[in-house]
Amino acid sequence: MNRLADKVLALVLAVVAAACLAQVYPLIDILAGRGLAGLDVAMLRPAAYSAAALACFIGALLFLAGQLPGRPVHAAGVLLFGRDAELEPAGRPRLRRTFLVLPVVVLLALLGDGFGSWRPHEGGEHVASAPPMGSVPKPESPSPVARTPPLPPALPSEQAATPPAAANPPALPVQPAPPVAEPAVPPASTAPMPPEVAVIPPPTVAPLPPSPDGRSIMSASTDHTIKLWDMGGKHLMRNLGVHKDMARTALYMPDGTSALTAGDDGEIVQRKLADGAVLHVFQSGQNGGVNKLAISPDGRRAVSGHDTGNVIIWDLVNGSVLHVLTGHDWSISAVAVSPDGKQALSGSIDGTLKLWDIDSGKQLRSWHGHEQGTYGAVFTADGHHLITGSGDLTIKVWDVDSGREVKRFEGHEGTVYALVLSADGKHLLSGSLDGTARLWDMASGNQIAMFDSQTGPIYAVAFAADGTVLTGGSDRTIRDWPAAGGDGVVLFAGAPG
């Protein structure tokens, strides 16, 4: 019976060790994506779970080998008595008790950690221990192009333009955010931490809406360059400049004469479209690379999401930091600004969503919206609903006022990476790592059409001025599809591998 009990205890310790390891597996992706720079305070939790898993594993082996007997040893099957019993070793009672208590303590810690993830965070300084770009680590493949207005390929034969010789202003000070207001109670539907860190490469070609006049699009690439393309003539108009690291985003400013570009170098650069001249450089400093970027409709504010998990509200008029918003535990993978420019949404690779007041920097709500990372976020025109895509293969529509899910679109077989609404708000276009884009009816939730690239993941989607569908993805090719379905036409062919 004593040996049977030891085997049972060994099994319990092994199960607890496996549970601990399940909490720390993202550490492998973190180290791969950030190297020694990723060894920060936010990694204390996975380090503690690693140590607990090792201790439980050692205890399981000791119990299994019979090295922690619970009674005095037997000689030839006979229990020793009297003086002989005193002389014989009686096991390791203290060590045995330690390994009996250990799984209980670890299980309590796991349960406490799980319940803790349900409570909204109230800000506070932290550094997230996630791979760059929230489940979107830097690519290993050469020269993909990042998400921007319909993104054409970066051709290897073209030389990267030297940044315009405008004087870059000094790094902007990063000011702490004001105290975060007590957020509303999140929906009952939550998911455990840590996040399912899907290793998703950054977009290779990812179009966003064309310029206000519908004549041009921009691309941001892993070759660090920003390029402007002519949609009608299907040719490169000019190089707008370069970043010091991979460029991830290029957005048209509402005035149609300049653009904001951002990348892993932590810089957000405002450039003139006419010649690429640098108007201003916003420095993210300790907040890290810029994964996501959104601009308010009036062009006065910008919201950036960073691989540290921080969100920054920028004053584009004064060229300064308005707020640094903390509270996410993992890298930011989605940001959006409401149509009235008063609220911002940030999403993380753990599926957490947070709603912020832009002027005050206060957190209005925090909830766990998806089982995996949030990719793509867009407000409806009335500002009362929000749409998000995810690595859990779903698209969800949320009521902004309550944070409750009101509708769900299902059908994709891979991470839903990009979303965009039609101008009239009646249709939703989604792009996925399953290699398809899909057109949805917002009222009924039904799928209207599917566009299959058959060449790999689609990283961004857009509606062209004439209502057709634009897609771009891992093949570095931008295609134009009829909205009713059918074959796509290549607008800009991808550069060879």
GUTIKOL-7432 format. One record per residue (C-alpha): residue in one letter; x, y, z. Coordinates in nm, 3 decimals, always signed. Layout:
 code       u       v       w
    a       X       Y       Z
...
//
This chain:
 code       u       v       w
    m  +0.000  +0.000  +0.000
    n  +0.288  +0.235  +0.078
    r  +0.436  +0.190  -0.272
    l  +0.095  +0.239  -0.432
    a  +0.049  +0.565  -0.241
    d  +0.393  +0.680  -0.355
    k  +0.302  +0.610  -0.719
    v  -0.022  +0.806  -0.682
    l  +0.169  +1.099  -0.529
    a  +0.420  +1.080  -0.813
    l  +0.136  +1.102  -1.065
    v  -0.016  +1.403  -0.885
    l  +0.317  +1.585  -0.885
    a  +0.369  +1.509  -1.255
    v  +0.025  +1.650  -1.339
    v  +0.094  +1.967  -1.138
    a  +0.431  +2.003  -1.313
    a  +0.257  +1.980  -1.651
    a  +0.006  +2.247  -1.542
    c  +0.294  +2.477  -1.450
    l  +0.464  +2.420  -1.783
    a  +0.138  +2.508  -1.960
    q  +0.164  +2.850  -1.797
    v  +0.515  +2.920  -1.923
    y  +0.526  +2.784  -2.275
    p  +0.502  +3.137  -2.429
    l  +0.848  +3.197  -2.277
    i  +1.001  +3.009  -2.571
    d  +0.846  +3.252  -2.820
    i  +0.943  +3.546  -2.601
    l  +1.309  +3.449  -2.593
    a  +1.306  +3.375  -2.966
    g  +1.149  +3.713  -3.044
    r  +1.328  +3.939  -2.796
    g  +1.644  +3.759  -2.683
    l  +1.803  +3.871  -2.359
    a  +1.624  +4.205  -2.389
    g  +1.303  +4.021  -2.306
    l  +1.431  +3.916  -1.960
    d  +1.245  +4.177  -1.763
    v  +1.026  +4.198  -1.455
    a  +0.721  +4.072  -1.639
    m  +0.892  +3.733  -1.676
    l  +0.907  +3.665  -1.302
    r  +0.577  +3.479  -1.318
    p  +0.681  +3.230  -1.590
    a  +1.017  +3.188  -1.412
    a  +0.837  +3.101  -1.088
    y  +0.615  +2.850  -1.265
    s  +0.922  +2.697  -1.430
    a  +1.086  +2.649  -1.091
    a  +0.766  +2.499  -0.947
    a  +0.738  +2.260  -1.241
    l  +1.099  +2.146  -1.189
    a  +1.044  +2.092  -0.817
    c  +0.726  +1.891  -0.878
    f  +0.902  +1.683  -1.143
    i  +1.189  +1.604  -0.903
    g  +0.939  +1.508  -0.632
    a  +0.756  +1.278  -0.872
    l  +1.081  +1.099  -0.958
    l  +1.172  +1.060  -0.589
    f  +0.832  +0.913  -0.503
    l  +0.844  +0.685  -0.806
    a  +1.193  +0.561  -0.708
    g  +1.082  +0.495  -0.352
    q  +1.325  +0.749  -0.209
    l  +1.061  +0.912  +0.014
    p  +0.919  +0.620  +0.220
    g  +0.640  +0.701  +0.457
    r  +0.720  +0.435  +0.718
    p  +1.027  +0.276  +0.879
    v  +1.203  +0.050  +0.632
    h  +1.148  -0.324  +0.624
    a  +1.417  -0.590  +0.647
    a  +1.334  -0.908  +0.460
    g  +0.971  -0.803  +0.465
    v  +0.957  -0.779  +0.848
    l  +0.887  -0.450  +1.025
    l  +1.172  -0.367  +1.267
    f  +1.097  -0.307  +1.632
    g  +1.277  -0.193  +1.946
    r  +1.641  -0.087  +1.922
    d  +1.671  -0.217  +1.566
    a  +1.393  +0.015  +1.455
    e  +1.576  +0.310  +1.608
    l  +1.894  +0.222  +1.422
    e  +1.732  +0.178  +1.083
    p  +1.667  +0.483  +0.866
    a  +1.306  +0.596  +0.889
    g  +1.288  +0.768  +0.549
    r  +1.297  +1.143  +0.486
    p  +0.984  +1.268  +0.664
    r  +1.061  +1.641  +0.625
    l  +1.135  +1.611  +0.255
    r  +0.829  +1.391  +0.209
    r  +0.609  +1.648  +0.383
    t  +0.756  +1.921  +0.161
    f  +0.661  +1.736  -0.155
    l  +0.316  +1.660  -0.011
    v  +0.252  +2.030  +0.052
    l  +0.413  +2.153  -0.273
    p  +0.135  +2.048  -0.518
    v  -0.129  +2.205  -0.292
    v  +0.058  +2.537  -0.283
    v  +0.117  +2.535  -0.659
    l  -0.247  +2.452  -0.735
    l  -0.361  +2.739  -0.513
    a  -0.123  +2.970  -0.698
    l  -0.259  +2.853  -1.035
    l  -0.618  +2.906  -0.923
    g  -0.537  +3.248  -0.779
    d  -0.364  +3.350  -1.102
    g  -0.663  +3.237  -1.305
    f  -0.912  +3.431  -1.095
    g  -0.683  +3.733  -1.097
    s  -0.694  +3.750  -1.477
    w  -1.071  +3.815  -1.459
    r  -1.022  +4.143  -1.275
    p  -0.968  +4.451  -1.488
    h  -0.627  +4.614  -1.452
    e  -0.610  +4.967  -1.327
    g  -0.294  +5.075  -1.502
    g  +0.042  +5.094  -1.335
    e  +0.390  +5.078  -1.479
    h  +0.487  +4.744  -1.634
    v  +0.672  +4.588  -1.920
    a  +0.498  +4.306  -2.104
    s  +0.682  +3.980  -2.161
    a  +0.545  +3.911  -2.503
    p  +0.715  +3.873  -2.837
    p  +0.727  +4.189  -3.047
    m  +0.401  +4.294  -3.200
    g  +0.173  +4.096  -2.987
    s  +0.186  +3.754  -3.120
    v  +0.321  +3.907  -3.429
    p  +0.695  +3.852  -3.406
    k  +0.944  +3.986  -3.653
    p  +0.951  +3.783  -3.972
    e  +1.217  +3.539  -4.075
    s  +1.121  +3.569  -4.439
    p  +1.279  +3.846  -4.646
    s  +1.122  +4.179  -4.721
    p  +0.747  +4.142  -4.654
    v  +0.537  +4.457  -4.663
    a  +0.338  +4.580  -4.365
    r  -0.020  +4.678  -4.341
    t  -0.110  +5.017  -4.489
    p  -0.335  +5.155  -4.759
    p  -0.351  +4.876  -5.017
    l  +0.004  +4.760  -4.985
    p  +0.200  +4.681  -5.298
    p  +0.514  +4.471  -5.293
    a  +0.857  +4.604  -5.217
    l  +1.062  +4.510  -5.522
    p  +1.417  +4.399  -5.442
    s  +1.551  +4.579  -5.747
    e  +1.447  +4.915  -5.607
    q  +1.689  +5.094  -5.380
    a  +1.560  +5.222  -5.048
    a  +1.532  +5.597  -5.049
    t  +1.741  +5.798  -4.808
    p  +1.521  +5.972  -4.549
    p  +1.449  +6.332  -4.645
    a  +1.696  +6.576  -4.497
    a  +1.450  +6.737  -4.260
    a  +1.579  +6.796  -3.911
    n  +1.431  +6.541  -3.676
    p  +1.310  +6.697  -3.352
    p  +1.445  +6.564  -3.023
    a  +1.285  +6.259  -2.865
    l  +0.954  +6.346  -2.710
    p  +0.923  +6.295  -2.335
    v  +0.705  +6.002  -2.235
    q  +0.473  +6.123  -1.963
    p  +0.290  +5.887  -1.729
    a  -0.081  +5.843  -1.769
    p  -0.319  +5.985  -1.511
    p  -0.472  +5.742  -1.260
    v  -0.697  +5.493  -1.431
    a  -1.063  +5.500  -1.336
    e  -1.225  +5.186  -1.196
    p  -1.342  +5.003  -1.508
    a  -1.685  +4.858  -1.544
    v  -1.735  +4.489  -1.467
    p  -1.630  +4.283  -1.771
    p  -1.865  +4.035  -1.936
    a  -1.901  +3.698  -1.770
    s  -1.732  +3.527  -2.066
    t  -1.359  +3.520  -1.995
    a  -1.060  +3.308  -2.082
    p  -0.762  +3.200  -1.873
    m  -0.415  +3.349  -1.898
    p  -0.154  +3.333  -2.039
    p  -0.232  +3.401  -2.403
    e  -0.214  +3.150  -2.681
    v  +0.089  +3.307  -2.846
    a  +0.030  +3.228  -3.211
    v  +0.347  +3.274  -3.409
    i  +0.209  +3.497  -3.682
    p  +0.451  +3.668  -3.916
    p  +0.393  +4.037  -3.980
    p  +0.208  +4.130  -4.295
    t  +0.398  +4.097  -4.617
    v  +0.147  +4.298  -4.820
    a  -0.144  +4.456  -4.640
    p  -0.357  +4.725  -4.802
    l  -0.555  +4.978  -4.608
    p  -0.802  +5.223  -4.764
    p  -0.657  +5.416  -5.057
    s  -0.587  +5.787  -5.041
    p  -0.885  +6.020  -5.000
    d  -0.895  +6.070  -5.376
    g  -0.870  +5.694  -5.437
    r  -0.574  +5.733  -5.671
    s  -0.284  +5.604  -5.464
    i  -0.189  +5.358  -5.196
    m  +0.115  +5.323  -4.968
    s  +0.322  +5.027  -4.857
    a  +0.538  +4.972  -4.550
    s  +0.791  +4.692  -4.572
    t  +1.036  +4.477  -4.382
    d  +1.302  +4.633  -4.604
    h  +1.233  +4.948  -4.393
    t  +1.095  +5.150  -4.687
    i  +0.772  +5.344  -4.736
    k  +0.650  +5.362  -5.097
    l  +0.368  +5.541  -5.276
    w  +0.195  +5.367  -5.567
    d  -0.039  +5.482  -5.842
    m  -0.352  +5.266  -5.856
    g  -0.463  +5.373  -6.201
    g  -0.128  +5.347  -6.373
    k  -0.017  +5.051  -6.156
    h  +0.334  +5.186  -6.104
    l  +0.561  +5.312  -5.827
    m  +0.525  +5.687  -5.787
    r  +0.804  +5.748  -5.534
    n  +0.987  +5.629  -5.225
    l  +0.866  +5.831  -4.926
    g  +1.153  +5.736  -4.695
    v  +1.287  +5.466  -4.466
    h  +1.268  +5.354  -4.105
    k  +1.564  +5.227  -3.903
    d  +1.388  +4.892  -3.862
    m  +1.095  +4.712  -4.019
    a  +0.816  +4.951  -4.121
    r  +0.476  +4.821  -4.014
    t  +0.221  +5.091  -4.085
    a  +0.156  +5.376  -4.328
    l  -0.165  +5.577  -4.288
    y  -0.298  +5.876  -4.480
    m  -0.368  +6.181  -4.271
    p  -0.724  +6.315  -4.313
    d  -0.595  +6.620  -4.502
    g  -0.470  +6.393  -4.782
    t  -0.137  +6.576  -4.808
    s  +0.070  +6.384  -4.552
    a  +0.101  +6.042  -4.396
    l  +0.199  +5.882  -4.065
    t  +0.434  +5.585  -4.084
    a  +0.557  +5.366  -3.800
    g  +0.775  +5.065  -3.736
    d  +0.983  +4.853  -3.506
    d  +1.230  +5.137  -3.452
    g  +0.973  +5.299  -3.223
    e  +0.936  +5.605  -3.447
    i  +0.615  +5.753  -3.585
    v  +0.704  +5.982  -3.873
    q  +0.478  +6.238  -4.040
    r  +0.579  +6.276  -4.406
    k  +0.462  +6.487  -4.698
    l  +0.315  +6.279  -4.977
    a  +0.443  +6.515  -5.244
    d  +0.811  +6.446  -5.184
    g  +0.844  +6.241  -4.863
    a  +0.982  +6.535  -4.663
    v  +0.976  +6.464  -4.289
    l  +0.745  +6.700  -4.102
    h  +0.783  +6.551  -3.755
    v  +0.923  +6.245  -3.577
    f  +0.747  +6.110  -3.267
    q  +0.974  +5.894  -3.050
    s  +0.824  +5.607  -2.847
    g  +1.127  +5.576  -2.621
    q  +1.105  +5.298  -2.363
    n  +0.762  +5.195  -2.491
    g  +0.919  +4.993  -2.771
    g  +0.836  +4.929  -3.135
    v  +0.506  +5.044  -3.285
    n  +0.291  +4.743  -3.369
    k  -0.036  +4.920  -3.449
    l  -0.137  +5.276  -3.528
    a  -0.469  +5.461  -3.568
    i  -0.555  +5.826  -3.638
    s  -0.859  +6.017  -3.517
    p  -1.096  +6.136  -3.792
    d  -1.004  +6.501  -3.731
    g  -0.632  +6.428  -3.753
    r  -0.557  +6.579  -3.412
    r  -0.480  +6.257  -3.224
    a  -0.308  +5.926  -3.297
    v  -0.309  +5.605  -3.095
    s  -0.018  +5.363  -3.109
    g  +0.013  +5.012  -2.962
    h  +0.354  +4.881  -2.861
    d  +0.530  +4.552  -2.801
    t  +0.574  +4.641  -2.432
    g  +0.196  +4.634  -2.390
    n  +0.170  +5.012  -2.356
    v  -0.063  +5.235  -2.556
    i  +0.028  +5.596  -2.634
    i  -0.209  +5.882  -2.717
    w  -0.030  +6.141  -2.930
    d  -0.118  +6.507  -2.978
    l  -0.043  +6.551  -3.348
    v  -0.106  +6.924  -3.340
    n  +0.152  +7.003  -3.071
    g  +0.378  +6.711  -3.158
    s  +0.375  +6.567  -2.805
    v  +0.271  +6.271  -2.593
    l  -0.073  +6.319  -2.442
    h  -0.095  +5.996  -2.239
    v  +0.092  +5.670  -2.189
    l  -0.166  +5.404  -2.104
    t  -0.055  +5.097  -1.913
    g  -0.248  +4.791  -1.801
    h  -0.208  +4.530  -2.075
    d  +0.005  +4.234  -1.969
    w  +0.102  +4.141  -2.323
    s  +0.198  +4.299  -2.653
    i  -0.062  +4.514  -2.832
    s  -0.205  +4.358  -3.147
    a  -0.495  +4.594  -3.232
    v  -0.592  +4.959  -3.188
    a  -0.886  +5.166  -3.313
    v  -1.029  +5.516  -3.262
    s  -1.402  +5.585  -3.237
    p  -1.567  +5.798  -3.510
    d  -1.605  +6.094  -3.274
    g  -1.238  +6.073  -3.176
    k  -1.321  +6.051  -2.804
    q  -1.246  +5.684  -2.733
    a  -0.974  +5.437  -2.824
    l  -0.975  +5.059  -2.821
    s  -0.667  +4.847  -2.764
    g  -0.641  +4.471  -2.798
    s  -0.367  +4.237  -2.683
    i  -0.235  +3.893  -2.781
    d  -0.403  +3.746  -2.473
    g  -0.747  +3.839  -2.611
    t  -0.795  +4.127  -2.365
    l  -0.973  +4.441  -2.485
    k  -0.957  +4.782  -2.318
    l  -1.159  +5.095  -2.387
    w  -0.996  +5.430  -2.308
    d  -1.105  +5.793  -2.289
    i  -0.864  +5.975  -2.519
    d  -0.876  +6.319  -2.357
    s  -0.830  +6.204  -1.996
    g  -0.644  +5.879  -2.055
    k  -0.879  +5.696  -1.819
    q  -0.961  +5.331  -1.870
    l  -1.336  +5.298  -1.923
    r  -1.365  +4.922  -1.951
    s  -1.155  +4.605  -1.969
    w  -1.276  +4.261  -2.068
    h  -1.147  +3.932  -2.205
    g  -1.301  +3.931  -2.551
    h  -1.132  +3.636  -2.721
    e  -0.980  +3.300  -2.638
    q  -0.669  +3.403  -2.831
    g  -0.511  +3.724  -2.959
    t  -0.714  +4.014  -3.098
    y  -0.616  +4.118  -3.451
    g  -0.804  +4.387  -3.635
    a  -1.051  +4.623  -3.469
    v  -1.297  +4.871  -3.617
    f  -1.577  +5.089  -3.476
    t  -1.910  +5.115  -3.653
    a  -2.005  +5.459  -3.788
    d  -2.239  +5.534  -3.495
    g  -1.962  +5.459  -3.245
    h  -2.186  +5.231  -3.039
    h  -2.048  +4.902  -3.167
    l  -1.702  +4.761  -3.211
    i  -1.587  +4.468  -3.427
    t  -1.282  +4.254  -3.351
    g  -1.118  +3.951  -3.513
    s  -0.908  +3.690  -3.339
    g  -0.682  +3.391  -3.338
    d  -0.980  +3.195  -3.203
    l  -1.118  +3.213  -3.562
    t  -1.415  +3.432  -3.468
    i  -1.527  +3.785  -3.550
    k  -1.724  +3.946  -3.268
    v  -1.945  +4.254  -3.254
    w  -1.948  +4.430  -2.917
    d  -2.179  +4.683  -2.760
    v  -1.940  +4.962  -2.664
    d  -2.160  +5.094  -2.383
    s  -2.184  +4.760  -2.199
    g  -1.892  +4.558  -2.334
    r  -2.128  +4.273  -2.421
    e  -2.100  +4.055  -2.729
    v  -2.405  +4.109  -2.952
    k  -2.312  +3.916  -3.268
    r  -2.059  +3.668  -3.397
    f  -1.935  +3.581  -3.746
    e  -1.783  +3.236  -3.796
    g  -1.638  +3.061  -4.098
    h  -1.268  +3.140  -4.116
    e  -1.030  +2.849  -4.060
    g  -0.734  +3.061  -3.953
    t  -0.661  +3.370  -3.744
    v  -0.878  +3.665  -3.849
    y  -0.610  +3.927  -3.898
    a  -0.774  +4.232  -4.061
    l  -1.117  +4.393  -4.072
    v  -1.273  +4.685  -4.257
    l  -1.629  +4.817  -4.292
    s  -1.780  +4.940  -4.616
    a  -1.856  +5.312  -4.643
    d  -2.228  +5.254  -4.584
    g  -2.161  +5.022  -4.290
    k  -2.366  +4.739  -4.442
    h  -2.080  +4.505  -4.522
    l  -1.777  +4.379  -4.333
    l  -1.463  +4.255  -4.507
    s  -1.224  +4.022  -4.323
    g  -0.881  +3.885  -4.409
    s  -0.740  +3.570  -4.252
    l  -0.430  +3.356  -4.223
    d  -0.637  +3.079  -4.384
    g  -0.562  +3.253  -4.715
    t  -0.912  +3.390  -4.771
    a  -1.096  +3.718  -4.745
    r  -1.468  +3.707  -4.675
    l  -1.749  +3.957  -4.725
    w  -2.022  +3.956  -4.458
    d  -2.367  +4.111  -4.431
    m  -2.367  +4.313  -4.110
    a  -2.741  +4.286  -4.055
    s  -2.781  +3.910  -4.090
    g  -2.429  +3.794  -4.017
    n  -2.431  +3.582  -4.333
    q  -2.128  +3.538  -4.556
    i  -2.187  +3.697  -4.896
    a  -1.869  +3.606  -5.082
    m  -1.528  +3.446  -5.029
    f  -1.205  +3.545  -5.204
    d  -0.941  +3.272  -5.200
    s  -0.584  +3.385  -5.269
    q  -0.458  +3.024  -5.290
    t  -0.112  +3.166  -5.221
    g  -0.100  +3.196  -4.844
    p  -0.222  +3.420  -4.560
    i  -0.404  +3.746  -4.625
    y  -0.285  +4.018  -4.389
    a  -0.508  +4.311  -4.481
    v  -0.815  +4.403  -4.679
    a  -0.984  +4.718  -4.809
    f  -1.269  +4.846  -5.021
    a  -1.157  +5.031  -5.334
    a  -1.328  +5.355  -5.434
    d  -1.540  +5.169  -5.691
    g  -1.662  +4.915  -5.431
    t  -1.438  +4.627  -5.532
    v  -1.235  +4.435  -5.276
    l  -0.859  +4.472  -5.229
    t  -0.644  +4.209  -5.060
    g  -0.275  +4.168  -4.990
    g  -0.078  +3.897  -4.820
    s  +0.223  +3.673  -4.792
    d  +0.283  +3.650  -5.168
    r  +0.348  +4.029  -5.170
    t  +0.074  +4.073  -5.430
    i  -0.221  +4.312  -5.417
    r  -0.535  +4.186  -5.587
    d  -0.861  +4.353  -5.684
    w  -1.170  +4.130  -5.655
    p  -1.529  +4.182  -5.773
    a  -1.744  +4.229  -5.463
    a  -1.988  +3.960  -5.578
    g  -1.709  +3.701  -5.592
    g  -1.498  +3.559  -5.871
    d  -1.135  +3.577  -5.975
    g  -0.911  +3.858  -5.858
    v  -0.701  +4.080  -6.080
    v  -0.338  +4.148  -5.984
    l  -0.279  +4.519  -5.926
    f  +0.081  +4.489  -5.807
    a  +0.267  +4.162  -5.853
    g  +0.476  +4.034  -5.569
    a  +0.852  +4.043  -5.587
    p  +1.018  +3.701  -5.619
    g  +1.125  +3.541  -5.288
//
